Amino acid sequence: MEAEEQPTAPSAPVVAKEANPEVKEES
């Protein structure tokens, strides 16, 4: 259960990068 919560944190930035691929390139 804890292992699932840990990957949830890194999942947030991953989703943002996929949702805003242009922002990632601009950064």
N, C-alpha and C positions, 0 to 999 in steps of 0.2 A: 504493500500500500504506500509506504513512504517513497519507494522508488518511483511510483507513478506521480507523486507530487513534485519530485525533483525535476523531472523532465518537463513539467508544466511550466516552470519558470522560463527555461530556454525556448519553450514553444511560443511564448508571447512574441519575442523579437523575431522569430522565424516567420510568424504569421504576418507581422507588420511589414517585413521585408517583401513577402510574397504579395501582400495587398498593395504595397507602395514600392514597386521595383524601381520606379523612377527616382524616388527619394534616396534609395540606397545608392544609386549611381551618382546622384548629385553630391551626396555626402562624401 
